[in-house]
Amino acid sequence: MNAAVLRQPDAGLPAHPNELDRRRIERALGSRKRYRYVSPIVRGVTGGYLVESPCCSRNIDAEGGVIDVALLHHDAAGASWKLFRKDHKTGAWELHGVHQRLASVTEILNADPERVFWQ
């Protein structure tokens, strides 16, 4: 049998961020309900992904600059995703929820009925 087939992934490398999931998040955000006329940016950060977007409402940044929208962190130990929202007044990240699937996280970001992400 081929040795490459038997080789396990390197346990020392983190699963996130990775390019495949970063693109999945970008693609999923295309069906969001709010601020559809701006292009969000998804960046890989240690253990997850940061979603940023130009502030078109001018509620957070009067100049319309790029602001933090959400932080997605993969918890490998719990095999779950932690979704954080930014409190722009304090500059702190606040836990919004814990989810088992990445698709659940992007569904919440896309709907955002309370406008806690897309402000």
Backbone as a printed PyTorch tensor [residue, N CA C, xyz], in Angstrom:
tensor([[[  0.8400,  -1.1720,   0.0000],
         [  0.0000,   0.0000,   0.0000],
         [  0.8880,   1.2400,   0.0000]],

        [[  0.4190,   2.3020,  -0.6130],
         [  1.1660,   3.5420,  -0.7280],
         [  1.3100,   4.1970,   0.6460]],

        [[  2.5250,   4.5870,   1.0140],
         [  2.7910,   5.1940,   2.3230],
         [  2.0490,   6.5170,   2.4860]],

        [[  1.8280,   7.2510,   1.4080],
         [  1.1190,   8.5360,   1.4920],
         [ -0.3330,   8.3360,   1.9150]],

        [[ -0.9250,   7.2250,   1.5440],
         [ -2.3010,   6.9440,   1.9080],
         [ -2.4120,   6.6990,   3.4040]],

        [[ -1.4130,   6.0980,   3.9950],
         [ -1.4380,   5.7630,   5.4100],
         [ -1.0330,   6.9290,   6.3110]],

        [[ -0.4320,   7.9420,   5.7600],
         [  0.0770,   9.0600,   6.5410],
         [ -1.0700,   9.8710,   7.1370]],

        [[ -0.9600,  10.1600,   8.4100],
         [ -1.9550,  10.9790,   9.1000],
         [ -1.5770,  12.4460,   8.9330]],

        [[ -2.5770,  13.3440,   8.9910],
         [ -2.2390,  14.7700,   8.9420],
         [ -1.3560,  15.1380,  10.1300]],

        [[ -0.5580,  16.1670,   9.9460],
         [  0.3380,  16.6260,  11.0030],
         [ -0.4950,  17.1610,  12.1580]],

        [[ -0.4020,  16.5090,  13.3080],
         [ -1.1730,  16.9070,  14.4810],
         [ -0.7270,  18.2640,  15.0240]],

        [[  0.4590,  18.7240,  14.6330],
         [  0.9580,  19.9970,  15.1200],
         [  0.3840,  21.2000,  14.3850]],

        [[ -0.2360,  20.9900,  13.2460],
         [ -0.7980,  22.0940,  12.4800],
         [ -2.2460,  22.3330,  12.8770]],

        [[ -2.6220,  23.5750,  13.1370],
         [ -4.0140,  23.8570,  13.4830],
         [ -4.9240,  23.6810,  12.2590]],

        [[ -6.1550,  23.2850,  12.5170],
         [ -7.1120,  23.0850,  11.4260],
         [ -7.6190,  24.4070,  10.8660]],

        [[ -7.5510,  25.4540,  11.6780],
         [ -8.0720,  26.7530,  11.2540],
         [ -7.0980,  27.8380,  11.6610]],

        [[ -6.8970,  28.7950,  10.7830],
         [ -7.6130,  29.0300,   9.5460],
         [ -7.0950,  28.1680,   8.3930]],

        [[ -7.9430,  27.9950,   7.4100],
         [ -7.5430,  27.3470,   6.1710],
         [ -8.2790,  28.0160,   5.0250]],

        [[ -7.7170,  27.9100,   3.8490],
         [ -8.2500,  28.6220,   2.6920],
         [ -9.6380,  28.1190,   2.2880]],

        [[ -9.8850,  26.8350,   2.3990],
         [-11.1780,  26.2720,   2.0100],
         [-12.3100,  26.8540,   2.8570]],

        [[-12.1650,  26.8410,   4.1620],
         [-13.2170,  27.3810,   5.0240],
         [-13.3190,  28.9000,   4.9120]],

        [[-12.2050,  29.5700,   4.7130],
         [-12.2560,  31.0280,   4.5180],
         [-13.1110,  31.3760,   3.3190]],

        [[-12.9390,  30.6240,   2.2390],
         [-13.7400,  30.8690,   1.0260],
         [-15.1970,  30.4570,   1.2240]],

        [[-15.4270,  29.3930,   1.9870],
         [-16.8030,  28.9860,   2.2940],
         [-17.5360,  30.1030,   3.0330]],

        [[-16.8550,  30.7380,   3.9740],
         [-17.4610,  31.8320,   4.7290],
         [-17.7440,  33.0090,   3.8010]],

        [[-16.7700,  33.3730,   2.9820],
         [-16.9640,  34.4720,   2.0230],
         [-18.1690,  34.2200,   1.1260]],

        [[-18.2440,  33.0120,   0.5920],
         [-19.3500,  32.6490,  -0.2990],
         [-20.6870,  32.7130,   0.4370]],

        [[-20.7220,  32.1890,   1.6500],
         [-21.9610,  32.1800,   2.4310],
         [-22.4430,  33.5970,   2.7360]],

        [[-21.5210,  34.5150,   2.9870],
         [-21.9060,  35.8900,   3.3180],
         [-22.5420,  36.6200,   2.1400]],

        [[-22.4600,  36.0410,   0.9660],
         [-23.1180,  36.6230,  -0.2070],
         [-24.6300,  36.6040,  -0.1020]],

        [[-25.1900,  35.8030,   0.7910],
         [-26.6450,  35.7540,   0.9430],
         [-27.1190,  36.4310,   2.2320]],

        [[-26.3200,  37.3670,   2.7510],
         [-26.7370,  38.0720,   3.9560],
         [-27.8830,  39.0310,   3.6470]],

        [[-28.6100,  39.4010,   4.6920],
         [-29.7760,  40.2800,   4.5560],
         [-29.3970,  41.7610,   4.6400]],

        [[-28.3380,  42.0720,   5.3400],
         [-27.9600,  43.4710,   5.5730],
         [-26.6870,  43.8480,   4.8070]],

        [[-26.6240,  45.1090,   4.4150],
         [-25.4510,  45.6860,   3.7700],
         [-24.9420,  44.8350,   2.6100]],

        [[-25.8580,  44.4910,   1.7350],
         [-25.5190,  43.6570,   0.5810],
         [-24.6690,  44.4020,  -0.4450]],

        [[-24.5940,  45.7080,  -0.3510],
         [-23.8640,  46.5040,  -1.3390],
         [-22.4020,  46.7270,  -0.9630]],

        [[-21.9380,  46.1550,   0.1400],
         [-20.5160,  46.2150,   0.4770],
         [-19.9310,  44.8130,   0.3850]],

        [[-18.6470,  44.7510,   0.2290],
         [-17.9620,  43.4570,   0.1280],
         [-17.1930,  43.1790,   1.4120]],

        [[-17.6870,  42.2240,   2.2180],
         [-16.9540,  41.9020,   3.4450],
         [-15.6320,  41.2090,   3.1360]],

        [[-14.7210,  41.3110,   4.0830],
         [-13.4040,  40.6960,   3.9710],
         [-13.3190,  39.6310,   5.0560]],

        [[-12.8990,  38.4310,   4.6850],
         [-12.7190,  37.3530,   5.6580],
         [-11.2300,  37.0600,   5.7310]],

        [[-10.6740,  37.2470,   6.9130],
         [ -9.2420,  37.0330,   7.1290],
         [ -9.0400,  35.8700,   8.0970]],

        [[ -8.0230,  35.0900,   7.8280],
         [ -7.6490,  34.0380,   8.7560],
         [ -6.9140,  34.6480,   9.9400]],

        [[ -7.3050,  34.2390,  11.1440],
         [ -6.6290,  34.6440,  12.3760],
         [ -6.3510,  33.3690,  13.1590]],

        [[ -5.5380,  33.4420,  14.1690],
         [ -5.2100,  32.2570,  14.9530],
         [ -6.4800,  31.5780,  15.4510]],

        [[ -6.6980,  30.3550,  15.0180],
         [ -7.8370,  29.5670,  15.4710],
         [ -9.1480,  29.8610,  14.7920]],

        [[ -9.1710,  30.7410,  13.7860],
         [-10.4570,  31.0350,  13.1540],
         [-10.3900,  32.1010,  12.0790]],

        [[-11.4320,  32.9430,  12.0600],
         [-11.6150,  33.8910,  10.9690],
         [-12.1940,  35.1960,  11.4990]],

        [[-11.7530,  36.3020,  10.9370],
         [-12.2490,  37.6210,  11.2620],
         [-13.0070,  38.1390,  10.0510]],

        [[-14.2410,  38.6140,  10.2790],
         [-15.0460,  39.2040,   9.2090],
         [-15.0260,  40.7130,   9.4120]],

        [[-14.6030,  41.4210,   8.3890],
         [-14.5550,  42.8760,   8.3950],
         [-15.3660,  43.3970,   7.2230]],

        [[-15.7970,  44.6560,   7.3210],
         [-16.5700,  45.2300,   6.2320],
         [-16.4910,  46.7480,   6.3010]],

        [[-16.5910,  47.4150,   5.1430],
         [-16.7300,  48.8690,   5.1950],
         [-18.0050,  49.2250,   5.9670]],

        [[-17.9600,  50.2780,   6.7540],
         [-19.0950,  50.6980,   7.5820],
         [-19.9810,  51.6290,   6.7710]],

        [[-20.8970,  51.0530,   6.0310],
         [-21.7330,  51.8620,   5.1450],
         [-22.8160,  52.6310,   5.8940]],

        [[-23.2150,  52.1750,   7.0890],
         [-24.2510,  52.8730,   7.8560],
         [-23.6980,  54.1430,   8.5040]],

        [[-22.3770,  54.1920,   8.6630],
         [-21.6720,  55.2930,   9.3330],
         [-22.0180,  55.3670,  10.8270]],

        [[-22.6600,  54.3230,  11.3740],
         [-22.9880,  54.2830,  12.7960],
         [-21.7430,  54.0750,  13.6480]],

        [[-20.8090,  53.2960,  13.1670],
         [-19.5990,  52.9740,  13.9280],
         [-18.4390,  53.8610,  13.4990]],

        [[-18.2780,  54.0280,  12.2000],
         [-17.1960,  54.8400,  11.6500],
         [-17.8090,  55.8690,  10.6990]],

        [[-17.8090,  57.1110,  11.1160],
         [-18.4310,  58.1770,  10.3280],
         [-17.7930,  58.3370,   8.9510]],

        [[-16.5490,  57.9040,   8.8160],
         [-15.8470,  58.0060,   7.5390],
         [-16.1280,  56.8130,   6.6230]],

        [[-16.8170,  55.8080,   7.1390],
         [-17.1170,  54.6340,   6.3290],
         [-15.9560,  53.6640,   6.2160]],

        [[-15.0350,  53.7150,   7.1540],
         [-13.8730,  52.8290,   7.1320],
         [-14.2360,  51.3850,   7.4220]],

        [[-13.2640,  50.5120,   7.3140],
         [-13.4540,  49.0820,   7.5440],
         [-13.5580,  48.8300,   9.0460]],

        [[-14.6000,  48.0840,   9.4490],
         [-14.8180,  47.7690,  10.8580],
         [-14.9140,  46.2540,  11.0430]],

        [[-14.7110,  45.8110,  12.2750],
         [-14.8760,  44.4020,  12.6150],
         [-16.3680,  44.0750,  12.6850]],

        [[-16.7550,  42.9620,  12.0700],
         [-18.1470,  42.5140,  12.0710],
         [-18.3170,  41.3200,  13.0000]],

        [[-17.4780,  40.3100,  12.8340],
         [-17.6100,  39.0810,  13.6200],
         [-16.2720,  38.3720,  13.7040]],

        [[-16.1460,  37.5640,  14.7460],
         [-14.9840,  36.7040,  14.9260],
         [-15.4960,  35.2890,  15.0910]],

        [[-15.0010,  34.3710,  14.2750],
         [-15.3850,  32.9680,  14.3340],
         [-14.1680,  32.2040,  14.8190]],

        [[-14.3300,  31.4950,  15.9070],
         [-13.2060,  30.7570,  16.4680],
         [-13.5770,  29.2850,  16.5700]],

        [[-12.7290,  28.4250,  16.0240],
         [-12.9750,  26.9890,  16.0840],
         [-12.3620,  26.4260,  17.3530]],

        [[-13.1920,  25.7720,  18.1470],
         [-12.7440,  25.1220,  19.3740],
         [-12.5410,  23.6470,  19.0600]],

        [[-11.2950,  23.2530,  18.8090],
         [-10.9990,  21.8750,  18.4190],
         [-11.3490,  20.8920,  19.5260]],

        [[-11.1580,  21.2870,  20.7750],
         [-11.4400,  20.3850,  21.8920],
         [-12.9230,  20.0530,  21.9700]],

        [[-13.7680,  21.0390,  21.7370],
         [-15.2110,  20.8200,  21.7930],
         [-15.8390,  20.5880,  20.4400]],

        [[-15.0170,  20.5930,  19.3990],
         [-15.4960,  20.4450,  18.0210],
         [-16.6770,  21.3660,  17.7600]],

        [[-16.5030,  22.6510,  18.1250],
         [-17.5730,  23.6160,  17.9370],
         [-17.0000,  24.9440,  17.4480]],

        [[-17.9010,  25.8140,  17.0530],
         [-17.5530,  27.1490,  16.5850],
         [-18.0880,  28.1650,  17.5810]],

        [[-17.2400,  29.0990,  17.9950],
         [-17.6640,  30.1970,  18.8450],
         [-17.7950,  31.4340,  17.9620]],

        [[-18.9450,  32.0710,  18.0620],
         [-19.2240,  33.2720,  17.2760],
         [-19.2180,  34.4730,  18.2150]],

        [[-18.3850,  35.4520,  17.8870],
         [-18.2620,  36.6580,  18.6980],
         [-18.7330,  37.8650,  17.9040]],

        [[-19.3100,  38.8270,  18.6150],
         [-19.6740,  40.1190,  18.0440],
         [-18.7830,  41.1720,  18.6780]],

        [[-18.6050,  42.2750,  18.0040],
         [-17.7370,  43.3470,  18.5140],
         [-18.5700,  44.4050,  19.2150]],

        [[-18.2030,  44.7280,  20.4460],
         [-18.7760,  45.8780,  21.1260],
         [-17.8780,  47.0500,  20.7460]],

        [[-18.3370,  47.8510,  19.8090],
         [-17.4950,  48.9090,  19.2610],
         [-17.2540,  50.0400,  20.2570]],

        [[-18.1020,  50.1740,  21.2580],
         [-17.8910,  51.2150,  22.2740],
         [-16.7030,  50.8820,  23.1650]],

        [[-16.5710,  49.6050,  23.5390],
         [-15.4660,  49.1990,  24.4170],
         [-14.2980,  48.6070,  23.6510]],

        [[-14.5540,  48.1820,  22.4070],
         [-13.5120,  47.5430,  21.6140],
         [-13.3300,  46.0710,  21.9430]],

        [[-14.2330,  45.5110,  22.7570],
         [-14.1060,  44.1190,  23.1910],
         [-14.9730,  43.1810,  22.3500]],

        [[-14.5040,  41.9540,  22.2130],
         [-15.2850,  40.9080,  21.5660],
         [-16.1760,  40.2530,  22.6100]],

        [[-17.4520,  40.0350,  22.2620],
         [-18.4100,  39.4050,  23.1660],
         [-18.9090,  38.1140,  22.5370]],

        [[-18.9570,  37.0570,  23.3200],
         [-19.4540,  35.7760,  22.8190],
         [-20.9390,  35.8980,  22.5110]],

        [[-21.2980,  35.5470,  21.2890],
         [-22.6980,  35.5820,  20.8630],
         [-23.3270,  34.2010,  20.9720]],

        [[-22.5460,  33.1540,  20.6550],
         [-23.0730,  31.8050,  20.7260],
         [-22.0420,  30.7670,  20.3380]],

        [[-22.3700,  29.5210,  20.6600],
         [-21.5270,  28.3730,  20.3280],
         [-22.3490,  27.4540,  19.4420]],

        [[-21.7560,  26.9930,  18.3390],
         [-22.4750,  26.2050,  17.3380],
         [-21.6430,  25.0000,  16.9140]],

        [[-22.3110,  23.9450,  16.5390],
         [-21.6270,  22.7270,  16.1230],
         [-21.1580,  22.7780,  14.6780]],

        [[-21.8120,  23.5910,  13.8540],
         [-21.4680,  23.6200,  12.4300],
         [-21.1470,  25.0380,  11.9610]],

        [[-20.2180,  25.1340,  11.0500],
         [-19.8670,  26.4220,  10.4500],
         [-21.0660,  27.0080,   9.7150]],

        [[-21.8640,  26.1730,   9.0730],
         [-23.0460,  26.6500,   8.3470],
         [-24.0260,  27.3540,   9.2880]],

        [[-24.1490,  26.8850,  10.5140],
         [-25.0330,  27.5370,  11.4890],
         [-24.5330,  28.9420,  11.8120]],

        [[-23.2340,  29.0900,  11.9130],
         [-22.6400,  30.3960,  12.2030],
         [-22.9210,  31.3670,  11.0660]],

        [[-22.7130,  30.9400,   9.8430],
         [-22.9340,  31.8490,   8.7080],
         [-24.4190,  32.1700,   8.5360]],

        [[-25.3140,  31.2540,   8.8860],
         [-26.7560,  31.5410,   8.8350],
         [-27.1020,  32.6770,   9.7970]],

        [[-26.5280,  32.6470,  10.9870],
         [-26.7740,  33.7050,  11.9760],
         [-26.2130,  35.0310,  11.4840]],

        [[-25.0060,  35.0100,  10.9390],
         [-24.4110,  36.2370,  10.4000],
         [-25.2480,  36.8010,   9.2570]],

        [[-25.7930,  35.9370,   8.4380],
         [-26.5780,  36.3900,   7.2960],
         [-27.9180,  36.9860,   7.7060]],

        [[-28.5780,  36.4260,   8.6980],
         [-29.8880,  36.9160,   9.1290],
         [-29.7400,  38.1700,  10.0010]],

        [[-28.9780,  38.0730,  11.0710],
         [-28.6850,  39.1740,  11.9940],
         [-29.9050,  40.0500,  12.2930]],

        [[-30.9960,  39.4740,  12.8040],
         [-32.2160,  40.2590,  13.0260],
         [-32.0510,  41.3800,  14.0570]],

        [[-31.1590,  41.2300,  15.0290],
         [-30.9560,  42.2700,  16.0430],
         [-29.9020,  43.3120,  15.6440]],

        [[-29.3050,  43.1300,  14.4850],
         [-28.2540,  44.0200,  13.9890],
         [-27.0960,  44.1400,  14.9690]],

        [[-26.6440,  43.0070,  15.4830],
         [-25.4980,  43.0250,  16.3970],
         [-24.1840,  42.8290,  15.6460]],

        [[-24.2630,  42.3500,  14.4240],
         [-23.0560,  42.1480,  13.6140],
         [-22.9350,  43.2420,  12.5680]],

        [[-23.9170,  43.3170,  11.6820],
         [-23.9130,  44.3060,  10.5970],
         [-24.5620,  45.5770,  11.1340]],

        [[-23.7640,  46.4300,  11.7620],
         [-24.2720,  47.6400,  12.4080],
         [-24.1350,  48.8180,  11.4730]]])
